[in-house]
Amino acid sequence: MNGPAAPPDQAASAQPASIGYSVGPCFGFCPVYSVEADANGEVTFVGEQHTAVSGEKVGRISSGDYQAAVEALAPFRPAEGTTADVECGARTTDQQQYRITWQSVADGPETVLNYYAGCRSAEAQRLRAVLNGLPETLGIEDWAEAKRPL
């Protein structure tokens, strides 16, 4: 990552009040959406383009699922209140851009990690695997499913 990284104990011990991510467009029919989950288990999904659900939909997840998402993202979390980019290395073009956010307290400063899905570094590939699993963990896999226009 570029930018300061949180010490491992800080990233692992700080329980965010909310986590979220947004997925931008690609050259094609990739789903474009955002999702935010809070520590109380409320999940807010907003489908923007090429998703099974358009607009806002709210659901709930268990505290265990929220904790699983937090723990999966913890190794990638930048230092509190900062913005960082995933080290890219070689890249392919026309892929989606992700913006991953952590908020320690409601209405507090965001911690942000930017990730380009075309990145091929080892760190980027590990993050890609985590991001691929988050729709299921957050209970949005059916909402975020890619839909091609007719």
Long-range contacts (C-beta under 8 A, 24 or more apart in sequence): 1-76, 1-78, 1-84, 1-85, 1-86, 1-87, 1-113, 1-123, 2-84, 2-85, 2-87, 3-78, 3-79, 3-82, 3-83, 3-84, 3-85, 4-78, 4-79, 4-82, 4-84, 5-78, 5-79, 5-84, 6-77, 6-78, 6-79, 6-80, 10-79, 10-80, 11-74, 11-75, 11-77, 12-74, 14-77, 14-80, 14-104, 15-39, 15-70, 16-70, 16-102, 16-103, 16-104, 16-111, 17-103, 17-104, 17-105, 17-106, 17-108, 18-101, 18-102, 18-103, 18-106, 19-69, 19-70, 19-73, 19-100, 19-101, 19-102, 19-103, 20-100, 20-101, 21-98, 21-99, 21-100, 21-101, 21-131, 21-134, 22-98, 22-99, 23-96, 23-97, 23-98, 24-96, 24-97, 24-98, 24-99, 25-49, 25-96, 26-94, 26-95, 26-96, 26-117, 27-93, 27-94, 28-94, 29-146, 29-147, 29-148, 29-149, 30-96, 30-146, 31-144, 31-145, 31-146, 31-147, 32-96, 33-140, 33-143, 33-144, 35-134, 35-135, 35-138, 35-140, 35-144, 36-101, 37-61, 37-66, 37-69, 37-138, 38-66, 39-63, 39-66, 41-65, 41-66, 43-138, 43-139, 43-140, 45-140, 45-143, 45-144, 47-143, 47-144, 50-146, 50-147, 50-148, 50-149, 51-143, 51-144, 51-145, 51-146, 51-147, 52-142, 52-143, 52-144, 52-145, 52-147, 53-142, 53-143, 53-144, 57-143, 59-139, 59-140, 60-139, 61-137, 61-138, 61-139, 65-137, 65-138, 65-139, 68-137, 69-134, 69-137, 69-138, 72-130, 72-133, 72-134, 72-137, 73-100, 73-102, 73-130, 75-126, 76-100, 76-113, 76-123, 76-126, 76-127, 76-130, 77-102, 77-111, 77-113, 78-111, 78-112, 78-113, 79-111, 80-104, 80-109, 80-111, 81-109, 81-110, 81-111, 82-111, 82-112, 83-111, 83-112, 83-113, 83-114, 84-112, 84-113, 84-114, 85-113, 85-114, 85-115, 86-113, 86-114, 86-115, 86-116, 86-119, 86-121, 86-123, 86-124, 86-127, 87-119, 87-121, 87-123, 87-124, 88-116, 88-118, 88-119, 88-120, 88-121, 88-124, 89-119, 89-120, 89-121, 89-124, 90-119, 90-120, 90-121, 91-116, 91-118, 91-119, 91-120, 92-118, 92-120, 93-118, 94-118, 98-131, 100-131
